[in-house]
Amino acid sequence: MTKLRRLLRNVPVPRIGVPRSGAPSILAVLIAASAFLAAPALFAPPALAAEELGLGDRPELPADVSPEQAEAVRQILQSDSEAKKLVESAKQQRDKAIQQRRKESESAETDAVKKALTPKEEGASTTGPVRYDWKKSTYVGGLFLQRLTPQETGILTHFGHELFVPSPGATQLIENIPVSPSYIVGPGDEIVVKMWGRVEGTQRMVVDRDGKIFLPKFGPLYVAGKTFDEVKSFLRSKVSTIAEVSSDVTLGQLKGIRISAVGEVQAPGWYNISSLHTALQALSIAGGMKDIGSLRRIRILRGGKEVQQIDLYDFLLSGDTRADIRLLQGDVIFVPVVGKLAAIVGDVRRPAIYELRDEKSLLDLVRVAGGLAPSAWKQRVQVERLEGNLSRIILDASVEELEKGRKAMDLADGDLVRVLQIARGEANAVTLEGNVTRPGRYELKPGMTVGTLLKDAKELLPDTYFDYALLTRLVPPDQHKEIIPVNLREIVLERKPGADVALRAQDRMTVYNRSAFRDPSRVTISGEIRMTRQELARAPKTELQATLGKAAREAGTALSIRSENNVPAFGKTSLEVKGALEARADDNVLAFEILQGMRVSDLVKLAGGLTRLAYLDRAEVVRVEDNRMYRTIYFHLGKAVALDPAEDLLLSHEDHVRIHSVMETRYKRTVTAAGDVNNAGEYVLTEGMRLSDLLFKAGGFRESAYTKEAEVIRREISP
């Protein structure tokens, strides 16, 4: 019994249920055992494993439990089944607490950042940062917008404000940034001590308001105000007094601080941020500056005194972040009203609206804008100034004279500087364009002429018109244009003395293609050639009639020809078929570009060759004479295709070759079926055709036909 009393006195949990007689009840022991078993191992270093008590795979017992105490608890737990149930319930609660603790630890950093980014305190704006547009600003837009062209307005920015443009997904977790050794530990910081060796475990301790932490076995330790490096050395020296124990000290969740952002900021108010935040990061959380907020005189106040002044241009122009200090509890970020503003546009590397601080002269503004572009005209820079709140004036300055120190031009608030571009063309170049192999600008060398620019015919593309080229020249002093005709045949091909033309700066040489002055030479062909006929289209009109009867022609869906082949349907009458075929023959005229030495046989081959119905004994060429009169030349087509020089005519421009059909030379014989037949009409008379064949083609007799008698009418020509 004495051991049980001693056990209860040594167990670091409340003693519940101990009777006045001093004899502890089993329930009290179970509650005590359940209490220290359920406590998460994060708050005490483990020493004895639960396996030693016969509890299975369970978390370890506190370090100050002796073997005698553990044995007493084990005996009590083994002797009572109800006690085991209570212990199991306590263990389940302990496991849930550990899991909850882990979840809270994992989300601690994210929660801290969310708290830092969310202005919850009084006075802070609940609206997110808005994208700044100087053109909508009453002050900045009213100062410059009316004096800028639309093109200048589109490219001009208010320098520096783009640093605070909200970017989705760009927020970084500040708590993941490594802590420097000079970090000052204070109330709210979590210090994590990990031990291994004879004693193993992890101690997580939060610095209280008095600046202390409680480390088991060592009691309260004062750490506030020390650097992180000093705290690490201090705690390691303490733990090293325990034999055979090593340790490591890190920082867990960092303390939050309360700062305020006031003045010309987008969302002024109080903010809870991480102790790792710097002034510019906190200013970004507040949405950045307003349109009239200064970027060059940001003040950091601590205890009512200014401890730092930030010029954002140092960071933007040279990457200097030395002035961006980390904030402390109670710091104030104050953004005053913007100072002098000046805009610079034109041929500078970074046209923008700039806030002036130490920049006094025009050259200072040019240096802030990145310097002049190579195309800038340094002899004249224009400054639009608002003079004395009364009027607008224009001032011209020469950058060359300013650089030499001969003159000085100071800037005023609201100045608009325009850097003009070089207006003159290339001072030592000529331009070659047109039907040449390598068009473009060429350096004008001393004594350069058209002949040296175009050394031979290889510099020209095919079909160059050599008889005329155009040289366009700017004539001083008014730089009016003057044209000089050039004969390339005499200069390039014949190298005729005295024909060459000397070149001057900014001359433009244009070489023309032959088609610019002459229509391309063409010939046409029509008739019985393959490219104008499809297979069924080549059948003559009489053969169509002879092959198919009227019923078949009218029904003939299976025998119809696609419309894209330009062949009429068979269901039409012979007159309609004739008209369609003739119209198609007139429309199917093929045109070809005529080449040097092209003959009739060449044109026939280009057109796909002759059809099987081509009339070989005679064809014709319709030629247009120089006086625009037409002349027909007949030739033997068969011999021309066989390359007979006498018949294979040489073609000229605008010649038209007509290939006739053999059906044009044949007499067309027809017979007619009339009366009570199903398909009365005219049919082709074929060799050996009888009356029964005609009646068959006509579809036979109708029911009303008088079949006992019929008439055959035949016309005969008497001598």
Phi, psi and omega per residue, in radians:
M1 nan -0.623 3.102
T2 -1.093 -0.668 3.127
K3 -1.117 -0.655 3.134
L4 -1.170 -0.697 3.090
R5 -1.071 -0.761 3.140
R6 -1.112 -0.646 3.110
L7 -1.067 -0.783 -3.130
L8 -1.163 -0.619 3.130
R9 -1.199 -0.544 -3.070
N10 -1.549 -0.382 -3.136
V11 -1.222 2.182 -3.047
P12 -1.390 0.949 3.096
V13 -2.467 2.870 3.112
P14 -1.092 2.478 3.100
R15 -1.639 1.944 -3.078
I16 -2.049 2.353 3.020
G17 1.468 0.411 3.106
V18 -1.525 2.141 -3.099
P19 -1.267 2.838 -3.103
R20 -1.149 -0.470 -3.128
S21 -1.172 -0.222 -3.141
G22 1.641 -0.175 3.118
A23 -1.480 2.019 -3.122
P24 -1.266 2.421 3.071
S25 -1.383 2.765 3.106
I26 -1.081 -0.615 -3.135
L27 -1.088 -0.677 3.131
A28 -1.113 -0.742 3.128
V29 -1.105 -0.713 -3.133
L30 -1.130 -0.715 3.127
I31 -1.104 -0.746 3.124
A32 -1.091 -0.827 3.130
A33 -1.078 -0.721 3.136
S34 -1.123 -0.633 -3.109
A35 -1.104 -0.872 -3.102
F36 -1.361 -0.316 3.017
L37 -1.307 -0.622 -3.108
A38 -1.350 -0.343 -3.131
A39 -1.131 2.298 3.125
P40 -1.066 2.483 -3.110
A41 -1.181 -0.107 -3.127
L42 -1.214 -0.345 -3.028
F43 -1.756 -0.040 3.138
A44 -2.649 2.459 3.138
P45 -1.253 2.318 -3.130
P46 -1.264 2.582 3.107
A47 -2.326 -0.876 -3.099
L48 -1.994 2.303 -3.134
A49 -1.375 2.657 -3.135
A50 -1.211 -0.346 3.107
E51 -1.083 -0.518 3.139
E52 -1.157 -0.384 3.101
L53 -1.627 -0.007 -3.109
G54 1.344 0.488 -3.087
L55 -1.726 0.051 -3.134
G56 1.447 -2.767 -3.071
D57 -1.405 1.504 -3.098
R58 -2.215 2.844 3.079
P59 -1.063 2.825 -3.026
E60 -1.382 2.752 3.126
L61 -1.465 2.830 3.130
P62 -1.016 2.725 -3.041
A63 -1.206 -0.436 -3.068
D64 -1.576 0.261 3.051
V65 -1.579 2.127 -3.123
S66 -1.419 2.858 3.086
P67 -1.035 -0.618 3.130
E68 -1.145 -0.701 3.113
Q69 -1.143 -0.731 3.126
A70 -1.106 -0.698 3.122
E71 -1.128 -0.704 3.130
A72 -1.103 -0.765 3.118
V73 -1.112 -0.691 -3.134
R74 -1.087 -0.761 -3.128
Q75 -1.122 -0.700 -3.140
I76 -1.164 -0.727 -3.108
L77 -1.198 -0.541 -3.136
Q78 -1.364 -0.352 -3.059
S79 -1.592 -0.157 -3.057
D80 -2.410 2.127 -3.137
S81 -1.228 -0.591 3.116
E82 -1.132 -0.604 3.102
A83 -1.131 -0.694 3.129
K84 -1.066 -0.709 3.138
K85 -1.099 -0.724 3.118
L86 -1.106 -0.715 3.116
V87 -1.129 -0.721 3.117
E88 -1.073 -0.735 3.107
S89 -1.088 -0.714 3.118
A90 -1.130 -0.664 3.130
K91 -1.136 -0.691 3.104
Q92 -1.093 -0.727 3.073
Q93 -1.089 -0.694 3.118
R94 -1.076 -0.750 3.130
D95 -1.098 -0.720 3.102
K96 -1.098 -0.700 3.126
A97 -1.107 -0.701 3.122
I98 -1.119 -0.771 3.129
Q99 -1.113 -0.717 3.114
Q100 -1.106 -0.683 3.135
R101 -1.110 -0.696 3.126
R102 -1.130 -0.761 3.118
K103 -1.067 -0.754 3.123
E104 -1.103 -0.661 3.136
S105 -1.162 -0.686 -3.127
E106 -1.187 -0.632 -3.095
S107 -1.614 0.026 -3.073
A108 -1.096 -0.759 -3.082
E109 -1.171 -0.746 3.127
T110 -1.117 -0.734 3.114
D111 -1.093 -0.688 -3.134
A112 -1.106 -0.721 3.134
V113 -1.178 -0.709 3.111
K114 -1.072 -0.723 3.090
K115 -1.103 -0.681 -3.126
A116 -1.181 -0.638 -3.088
L117 -1.459 -0.191 -3.095
T118 -1.854 1.962 3.121
P119 -1.331 1.625 -3.071
K120 -1.594 -0.361 -3.001
E121 -1.328 2.922 -3.131
E122 -1.119 2.502 3.116
G123 1.555 -0.341 -3.119
A124 -1.439 2.466 -3.139
S125 -1.297 2.459 3.133
T126 -1.634 -0.026 3.105
T127 -1.590 2.506 -3.121
G128 -1.245 2.955 -3.139
P129 -1.145 2.504 -3.139
V130 -1.856 2.635 3.136
R131 -1.301 2.244 -3.059
Y132 -1.432 2.325 3.077
D133 -2.333 1.926 -3.054
W134 -1.128 -0.436 -3.125
K135 -1.189 -0.396 3.101
K136 -1.618 -0.026 -3.122
S137 -1.334 2.353 3.135
T138 -1.139 -0.725 -3.080
Y139 -1.428 -1.013 -3.052
V140 -1.187 -0.772 3.115
G141 -1.119 -0.718 3.105
G142 -1.169 -0.436 -3.109
L143 -1.339 -0.610 -3.002
F144 -2.131 -0.419 -2.900
L145 -1.093 -0.722 -3.079
Q146 -1.215 -0.346 -3.093
R147 -1.684 0.002 -3.104
L148 -1.824 2.603 3.014
T149 -1.358 2.795 3.107
P150 -0.986 -0.658 3.120
Q151 -1.151 -0.730 3.114
E152 -1.161 -0.652 3.127
T153 -1.110 -0.632 -3.102
G154 -1.196 -0.499 -3.065
I155 -1.781 -0.228 -3.045
L156 -1.399 2.433 3.086
T157 -2.223 2.829 3.023
H158 -1.639 1.814 -2.937
F159 -1.031 2.303 3.045
G160 1.762 -0.516 -3.076
H161 -1.268 -0.366 3.114
E162 -1.163 -0.252 3.105
L163 -1.138 -0.474 -3.080
F164 -1.852 0.289 3.085
V165 -1.201 2.206 -3.129
P166 -1.115 2.313 -3.137
S167 -2.205 1.971 -3.122
P168 -1.050 2.355 3.100
G169 1.432 0.016 -3.099
A170 -1.571 -0.127 -3.131
T171 -1.188 2.267 3.136
Q172 -1.823 2.636 3.077
L173 -1.358 1.921 -3.084
I174 -1.162 -0.573 -3.092
E175 -1.165 -0.278 3.119
N176 -1.450 -0.132 -3.136
I177 -1.315 2.322 3.109
P178 -1.038 2.495 -3.132
V179 -1.527 2.329 3.134
S180 -1.310 2.720 3.132
P181 -1.073 -0.389 -3.112
S182 -1.529 0.094 -3.140
Y183 -1.080 2.321 -3.118
I184 -1.543 2.090 3.140
V185 -1.390 2.407 -3.139
G186 -2.598 -3.134 -3.136
P187 -0.993 2.342 -3.114
G188 1.767 -0.349 3.089
D189 -1.272 2.462 3.110
E190 -1.786 2.167 3.132
I191 -1.856 2.242 -3.096
V192 -1.948 2.134 3.106
V193 -1.989 2.055 3.110
K194 -1.853 2.247 -3.099
M195 -2.147 2.525 3.061
W196 -2.575 2.777 -3.044
G197 2.093 -2.286 3.116
R198 -1.142 -0.568 3.065
V199 -2.106 2.209 -3.115
E200 -2.117 2.545 3.100
G201 2.683 3.111 -3.132
T202 -2.290 2.226 3.109
Q203 -1.901 2.156 3.067
R204 -1.933 2.051 -3.040
M205 -2.267 2.317 3.136
V206 -1.782 2.302 3.117
V207 -1.178 2.143 -3.088
D208 -1.414 -3.060 -3.073
R209 -1.148 -0.445 3.116
D210 -1.452 0.015 3.133
G211 1.441 0.361 -3.064
K212 -2.026 2.749 2.946
I213 -2.180 2.743 3.122
F214 -1.968 1.982 3.117
L215 -1.882 2.042 -3.125
P216 -0.910 2.500 -3.115
K217 1.351 -0.290 3.138
F218 -2.065 -0.255 3.098
G219 1.372 -2.860 -3.122
P220 -1.242 2.413 3.134
L221 -2.254 2.336 -3.112
Y222 -1.560 2.110 -3.090
V223 -2.222 -0.231 -3.070
A224 -1.110 2.514 3.137
G225 1.527 -0.206 3.113
K226 -1.549 2.709 3.033
T227 -1.301 2.808 -3.140
F228 -1.082 -0.620 3.109
D229 -1.135 -0.685 3.108
E230 -1.188 -0.674 3.117
V231 -1.139 -0.705 3.114
K232 -1.059 -0.819 3.142
S233 -1.127 -0.684 -3.113
F234 -1.129 -0.833 -3.093
L235 -1.259 -0.609 3.097
R236 -1.131 -0.660 3.109
S237 -1.156 -0.599 3.106
K238 -1.178 -0.840 -3.093
V239 -1.189 -0.512 -3.107
S240 -1.163 -0.253 3.095
T241 -1.255 -0.297 3.061
I242 -1.469 2.204 -3.076
A243 -1.109 2.414 3.050
E244 1.015 0.657 3.108
V245 -2.250 2.233 3.049
S246 -1.895 2.787 -3.063
S247 -2.584 2.823 3.051
D248 -2.483 2.430 -3.067
V249 -2.091 2.230 3.085
T250 -2.362 3.000 3.069
L251 -1.806 2.365 3.059
G252 -1.632 -2.175 3.119
Q253 -1.223 2.302 -3.071
L254 -1.539 2.795 3.136
K255 -1.233 2.661 3.029
G256 -1.720 2.632 3.115
I257 -2.184 2.799 -3.121
R258 -2.015 2.083 3.136
I259 -2.222 3.009 3.103
S260 -2.314 2.511 3.072
A261 -2.093 2.074 -3.059
V262 -2.331 3.079 -3.096
G263 1.603 -2.551 -3.076
E264 -1.531 1.111 3.055
V265 -1.944 2.782 -3.083
Q266 -1.137 -0.721 -3.096
A267 -2.296 1.391 -3.139
P268 -1.194 2.623 3.118
G269 2.677 -2.930 -3.138
W270 -1.723 2.514 -3.076
Y271 -2.373 2.432 2.978
N272 -1.689 2.005 -3.069
I273 -2.242 3.006 3.086
S274 -1.317 2.688 3.114
S275 -1.241 -0.138 3.097
L276 -1.573 -0.150 -3.107
H277 -1.195 2.484 3.032
T278 -1.713 3.086 -3.082
A279 -1.118 -0.771 -3.119
L280 -1.211 -0.606 3.080
Q281 -1.140 -0.740 3.090
A282 -1.141 -0.647 3.099
L283 -1.148 -0.596 3.073
S284 -1.158 -0.649 3.084
I285 -1.093 -0.599 3.123
A286 -1.385 0.068 3.068
G287 1.629 0.026 -3.125
G288 1.447 -2.928 -3.078
M289 -1.514 2.776 2.955
K290 -1.348 3.099 3.131
D291 -1.083 -0.519 -3.123
I292 -1.794 0.250 3.091
G293 -1.456 2.477 -3.123
S294 -1.409 2.392 3.048
L295 -1.709 -0.064 -2.984
R296 -2.044 -0.071 -3.130
R297 -2.416 0.888 3.124
I298 -1.354 2.174 -3.037
R299 -1.859 2.371 3.042
I300 -1.892 2.025 -3.096
L301 -1.855 2.352 3.137
R302 -2.404 2.007 -3.101
G303 1.145 0.555 3.132
G304 1.432 -0.032 -3.137
K305 -2.041 2.549 3.119
E306 -1.359 2.106 3.139
V307 -1.798 -0.297 -3.131
Q308 -2.812 2.579 3.004
Q309 -2.232 2.242 -3.025
I310 -1.880 2.236 2.974
D311 -1.831 1.856 -3.053
L312 -1.115 -0.398 3.119
Y313 -1.161 -0.493 3.072
D314 -1.075 -0.669 3.129
F315 -1.314 -0.728 -3.060
L316 -1.304 -0.587 -3.064
L317 -1.650 -0.509 -3.098
S318 -2.281 -0.013 3.115
G319 1.276 0.361 -3.114
D320 -1.467 2.016 -3.120
T321 -1.961 0.287 -3.093
R322 -1.121 -0.523 -3.121
A323 -1.393 -0.212 -3.108
D324 -1.487 1.513 -3.046
I325 -1.534 2.809 3.030
R326 -1.352 2.537 -3.054
L327 -1.550 2.710 3.067
L328 -2.069 2.956 -3.139
Q329 -0.982 2.230 3.078
G330 1.510 0.035 3.136
D331 -1.142 2.651 3.130
V332 -2.139 2.257 3.027
I333 -1.773 2.059 -3.106
F334 -2.050 2.174 3.114
V335 -1.905 1.950 -3.141
P336 -1.381 3.126 3.111
V337 -1.245 2.555 -3.092
V338 -1.068 2.610 3.102
G339 -1.515 -2.501 -3.139
K340 -1.199 2.455 3.093
L341 -2.072 2.482 3.059
A342 -2.506 2.442 3.126
A343 -1.940 2.497 3.096
I344 -2.301 2.241 -3.109
V345 -2.284 2.966 3.112
G346 1.771 -2.504 -3.003
D347 -1.553 1.146 2.956
V348 -2.150 2.827 -3.055
R349 -1.236 -0.543 -3.084
R350 -2.405 1.376 3.097
P351 -1.168 2.308 -3.097
A352 -2.988 3.067 3.003
I353 -1.689 2.175 -3.051
Y354 -2.059 2.570 3.005
E355 -1.621 2.289 -3.079
L356 -1.640 2.381 3.052
R357 -2.232 -1.350 3.084
D358 -1.616 -0.117 -3.129
E359 -1.364 2.089 -3.091
K360 -1.925 -0.675 -2.997
S361 -1.835 3.010 3.104
L362 -1.112 -0.671 3.129
L363 -1.144 -0.571 3.086
D364 -1.104 -0.736 3.113
L365 -1.147 -0.670 3.110
V366 -1.110 -0.684 3.120
R367 -1.166 -0.694 3.097
V368 -1.109 -0.613 -3.140
A369 -1.376 0.138 3.086
G370 1.604 -0.009 3.139
G371 1.679 2.953 3.141
L372 -1.329 2.584 3.030
A373 -1.317 2.722 3.121
P374 -1.040 -0.425 -3.127
S375 -1.541 0.068 -3.102
A376 -1.293 2.510 3.093
W377 -1.657 1.871 -2.995
K378 -1.371 -0.209 -3.078
Q379 -1.383 -0.248 3.141
R380 -2.614 1.978 3.006
V381 -2.058 2.262 -3.036
Q382 -1.775 2.354 3.131
V383 -2.127 2.108 3.024
E384 -1.670 2.163 -3.035
R385 -2.203 2.523 3.018
L386 -1.618 1.797 -2.981
E387 -1.537 1.971 2.991
G388 0.991 0.543 -3.126
N389 0.974 0.455 -3.103
L390 -2.105 -0.739 -3.020
S391 -2.711 2.988 3.060
R392 -1.802 2.389 3.099
I393 -2.259 2.785 3.135
I394 -2.027 2.272 3.098
L395 -2.152 2.367 3.094
D396 -1.930 2.452 -3.137
A397 -2.464 2.676 3.084
S398 -1.845 2.111 3.138
V399 -1.144 -0.598 3.121
E400 -1.075 -0.742 3.113
E401 -1.230 -0.627 3.101
L402 -1.133 -0.683 3.135
E403 -1.187 -0.549 3.120
K404 -1.405 -0.130 3.114
G405 1.421 0.202 -3.129
R406 -1.286 -0.603 3.132
K407 -2.314 2.881 3.086
A408 -2.411 2.492 3.091
M409 -2.341 1.974 3.095
D410 -1.486 2.670 -3.135
L411 -1.656 2.683 3.082
A412 -2.176 2.835 -3.137
D413 -1.109 2.259 3.124
G414 1.563 0.115 3.134
D415 -1.147 2.463 3.042
L416 -2.062 2.000 -3.057
V417 -1.827 2.251 3.087
R418 -2.036 2.161 3.068
V419 -1.773 1.983 -3.036
L420 -1.414 2.805 -3.117
Q421 -1.706 2.718 3.071
I422 -1.068 2.146 -3.046
A423 -1.598 -0.493 -3.081
R424 -1.334 2.660 3.111
G425 -1.326 -2.968 -3.114
E426 -1.131 2.185 -3.072
A427 -1.343 -0.294 -3.074
N428 -2.394 0.782 -3.090
A429 -2.465 2.622 2.972
V430 -2.150 2.720 -3.069
T431 -2.008 2.318 3.097
L432 -2.040 2.258 -3.101
E433 -2.546 2.937 3.096
G434 1.808 -2.477 -3.010
N435 -1.477 1.062 -3.131
V436 -2.204 2.786 -3.095
T437 -1.320 -0.570 -3.091
R438 -2.301 1.382 3.091
P439 -1.266 2.801 3.107
G440 2.465 -2.926 -3.137
R441 -1.655 2.482 -3.134
Y442 -2.226 2.552 3.107
E443 -1.187 2.322 3.102
L444 -1.470 1.939 -3.138
K445 -1.728 2.768 -3.128
P446 -1.021 2.304 3.121
G447 1.304 0.296 -3.088
M448 -1.292 2.356 3.136
T449 -2.239 3.107 3.074
V450 -1.096 -0.648 -3.133
G451 -1.152 -0.601 3.095
T452 -1.382 -0.453 3.073
L453 -1.282 -0.740 3.072
L454 -1.973 1.618 -2.993
K455 -1.259 -0.633 3.133
D456 -2.701 -3.121 -3.083
A457 -1.188 -0.277 3.111
K458 -1.172 -0.335 3.110
E459 -1.350 -0.117 -3.062
L460 -1.971 2.624 3.096
L461 -1.414 2.856 3.091
P462 -1.034 2.724 3.124
D463 1.113 0.532 3.064
T464 -1.254 2.415 3.087
Y465 -1.548 1.829 -3.008
F466 -1.412 -0.337 -3.022
D467 -1.359 -0.249 -3.103
Y468 -2.683 2.253 2.946
A469 -2.388 2.850 -3.005
L470 -2.141 2.240 3.066
L471 -1.958 2.031 -3.137
T472 -1.776 2.246 -3.023
R473 -2.275 2.469 3.044
L474 -1.620 2.132 -3.034
V475 -1.830 2.130 3.094
P476 -1.265 2.853 0.095
P477 -1.552 -0.289 -3.072
D478 -1.558 0.007 3.097
Q479 1.009 0.687 3.053
H480 -1.368 2.732 -3.071
K481 -1.503 2.463 3.098
E482 -2.356 2.398 -3.118
I483 -1.863 2.472 3.139
I484 -2.231 1.999 3.102
P485 -1.217 2.489 -3.090
V486 -2.260 2.320 3.084
N487 -1.748 1.791 -3.106
L488 -1.231 -0.435 3.139
R489 -1.134 -0.771 -3.128
E490 -1.270 -0.562 -3.056
I491 -1.493 -0.836 -3.003
V492 -1.566 -0.786 -3.039
L493 -1.510 -0.860 -3.029
E494 -1.604 -0.310 -3.092
R495 0.900 0.856 -3.090
K496 -1.293 2.233 3.138
P497 -1.093 2.439 3.108
G498 1.471 -0.137 -3.128
A499 -1.530 -0.331 -3.079
D500 -1.226 2.693 -3.087
V501 -2.149 2.263 3.103
A502 -1.295 2.523 -3.106
L503 -1.756 2.666 3.079
R504 -2.207 2.952 3.140
A505 -1.075 2.431 3.104
Q506 1.238 0.223 3.015
D507 -1.154 2.584 3.110
R508 -2.196 2.017 -3.093
M509 -1.769 2.141 -3.120
T510 -2.021 2.131 3.113
V511 -1.875 2.310 -3.012
Y512 -1.818 2.685 2.971
N513 -1.464 2.711 -3.107
R514 -1.048 -0.529 -3.119
S515 -1.207 -0.243 3.117
A516 -1.223 -0.345 -3.093
F517 -2.134 -0.273 -3.119
R518 -2.369 2.490 3.020
D519 -1.198 2.544 3.114
P520 -1.129 2.437 -3.134
S521 -1.221 2.212 -3.094
R522 -2.372 2.654 3.005
V523 -2.256 2.717 3.133
T524 -2.177 2.741 3.128
I525 -2.547 2.514 3.128
S526 -2.581 3.007 3.121
G527 1.793 -2.505 -3.004
E528 -1.465 1.263 3.008
I529 -2.179 2.654 -2.925
R530 -1.157 -0.593 -3.066
M531 -1.265 -0.184 3.097
T532 -1.901 0.132 -3.099
R533 -2.346 2.437 2.912
Q534 -1.687 3.025 -3.000
E535 -1.044 -0.841 -3.109
L536 -1.350 -0.419 3.133
A537 -1.195 -0.386 -3.117
R538 -1.331 -0.283 3.124
A539 -1.220 2.290 -3.119
P540 -1.201 2.869 -3.084
K541 -1.076 -0.721 -3.098
T542 -1.188 -0.619 3.119
E543 -1.174 -0.605 3.080
L544 -1.101 -0.758 3.133
Q545 -1.165 -0.663 -3.096
A546 -1.222 -0.564 -3.044
T547 -1.417 -0.663 -3.017
L548 -2.057 2.448 3.023
G549 -1.429 3.038 -3.091
K550 -1.156 -0.672 3.140
A551 -1.074 -0.760 3.132
A552 -1.166 -0.621 -3.130
R553 -1.186 -0.660 -3.114
E554 -1.332 -0.649 -3.123
A555 -1.297 -0.808 -2.940
G556 -0.384 0.881 3.044
T557 -1.190 -0.619 -3.136
A558 -1.262 -0.401 -3.096
L559 -1.791 0.113 -3.116
S560 -1.252 2.672 -3.122
I561 -1.865 2.492 -3.125
R562 -1.057 2.546 -3.091
S563 -1.130 -0.491 -3.107
E564 -1.234 -0.246 3.105
N565 -1.493 -0.042 3.100
N566 1.081 0.593 3.108
V567 -1.956 2.213 -3.096
P568 -1.201 2.732 3.129
A569 -1.213 2.654 -3.080
F570 -1.337 -0.242 -3.075
G571 -1.308 -0.067 -3.128
K572 -1.423 2.820 3.091
T573 -1.251 2.909 -3.089
S574 -1.095 -0.574 3.138
L575 -1.186 -0.716 3.113
E576 -1.171 -0.702 3.104
V577 -1.088 -0.732 3.139
K578 -1.083 -0.794 -3.138
G579 -1.119 -0.680 -3.132
A580 -1.174 -0.729 -3.131
L581 -1.166 -0.719 3.134
E582 -1.163 -0.704 3.106
A583 -1.106 -0.690 3.136
R584 -1.167 -0.699 3.128
A585 -1.095 -0.634 3.123
D586 -1.250 -0.595 -3.083
D587 -1.369 -0.521 -3.058
N588 -1.443 1.346 3.089
V589 -1.982 2.174 -3.126
L590 -1.744 2.397 3.141
A591 -1.995 2.424 3.132
F592 -2.342 2.584 3.040
E593 -1.320 2.288 -3.094
I594 -1.487 2.353 3.109
L595 -1.927 2.855 -3.104
Q596 -1.089 2.210 3.105
G597 1.464 0.193 -3.132
M598 -1.283 2.352 3.134
R599 -2.061 3.110 -3.103
V600 -1.062 -0.747 -3.121
S601 -1.086 -0.632 3.098
D602 -1.150 -0.733 3.141
L603 -1.143 -0.697 3.114
V604 -1.079 -0.724 3.129
K605 -1.161 -0.695 3.098
L606 -1.093 -0.547 -3.140
A607 -1.478 0.139 3.079
G608 1.650 0.034 3.139
G609 1.599 3.091 -3.087
L610 -1.524 2.686 3.000
T611 -1.463 2.968 -3.128
R612 -1.284 -0.163 3.119
L613 -1.773 0.138 -3.131
A614 -1.190 2.380 3.119
Y615 -1.488 1.937 -2.981
L616 -1.469 -0.331 -3.044
D617 -1.316 -0.388 -3.058
R618 -2.722 2.342 2.988
A619 -2.492 3.060 -3.023
E620 -2.479 2.640 3.021
V621 -2.102 2.107 3.070
V622 -1.666 2.031 -3.028
R623 -2.000 2.460 3.100
V624 -1.709 2.081 -3.125
E625 -1.375 3.013 -3.122
D626 -1.117 -0.485 3.110
N627 -1.545 0.264 3.118
R628 1.115 0.475 3.015
M629 -1.719 2.601 -3.093
Y630 -1.677 2.452 3.102
R631 -2.390 2.346 -3.122
T632 -1.800 2.252 3.124
I633 -2.041 2.112 3.141
Y634 -1.664 2.575 3.128
F635 -2.637 2.839 3.133
H636 -1.497 1.984 -3.036
L637 -1.160 -0.719 -3.111
G638 -1.066 -0.748 3.139
K639 -1.242 -0.593 3.120
A640 -1.130 -0.738 3.107
V641 -1.148 -0.556 3.100
A642 -1.388 0.160 3.040
L643 1.181 0.628 3.022
D644 -1.297 2.073 -3.073
P645 -1.040 -0.498 -3.112
A646 -1.272 -0.533 -3.093
E647 -1.795 -0.445 -3.122
D648 -1.387 1.541 -2.975
L649 -1.253 2.586 3.036
L650 -1.442 2.241 -3.033
L651 -1.518 2.675 3.108
S652 -2.193 2.997 -3.136
H653 -1.081 2.358 3.112
E654 1.259 0.224 3.028
D655 -1.154 2.528 3.040
H656 -2.174 2.134 -3.126
V657 -1.780 2.230 -3.136
R658 -2.003 2.136 3.105
I659 -1.819 2.055 -3.073
H660 -1.515 2.881 3.111
S661 -1.760 2.617 3.096
V662 -1.123 -0.426 -3.124
M663 -1.218 -0.297 3.105
E664 -1.282 -0.247 -3.097
T665 -1.807 -0.027 -3.077
R666 -1.809 2.556 3.070
Y667 -1.401 2.319 -3.075
K668 -1.681 1.970 -3.135
R669 -1.775 2.338 -3.125
T670 -2.329 2.758 2.995
V671 -2.238 2.773 -3.053
T672 -2.213 2.365 3.015
A673 -1.902 2.104 -3.095
A674 -2.315 2.928 3.138
G675 1.700 -2.617 -3.065
D676 -1.452 1.094 2.968
V677 -2.050 2.738 -3.041
N678 -1.170 -0.666 -3.082
N679 -2.245 1.313 3.126
A680 -1.174 2.520 3.130
G681 2.830 -3.062 -3.085
E682 -1.720 2.370 -3.096
Y683 -2.306 2.704 -3.136
V684 -1.298 2.378 3.087
L685 -1.521 2.022 -3.126
T686 -1.804 2.914 -3.106
E687 -1.128 2.227 3.097
G688 1.351 0.232 -3.098
M689 -1.278 2.362 3.136
R690 -1.949 3.027 3.141
L691 -1.094 -0.669 3.134
S692 -1.115 -0.594 3.105
D693 -1.161 -0.693 3.114
L694 -1.135 -0.752 3.130
L695 -1.121 -0.583 3.100
F696 -1.158 -0.751 3.118
K697 -1.140 -0.533 -3.118
A698 -1.418 0.036 3.063
G699 1.541 0.148 3.108
G700 1.443 -3.120 -3.086
F701 -1.391 2.695 2.944
R702 -1.453 2.956 3.134
E703 -1.172 -0.482 -3.109
S704 -1.517 0.016 -3.077
A705 -1.254 2.465 3.061
Y706 -1.587 1.714 -2.953
T707 -1.424 -0.128 -3.103
K708 -1.396 -0.274 -3.074
E709 -2.631 2.468 3.067
A710 -2.596 2.916 -3.096
E711 -2.132 2.440 3.022
V712 -2.038 2.051 -3.123
I713 -1.823 2.152 -3.101
R714 -2.224 2.314 3.112
R715 -1.699 2.276 3.099
E716 -2.171 2.421 -3.138
I717 -1.639 2.108 -3.128
S718 -1.426 2.698 3.126
P719 -1.008 nan nan
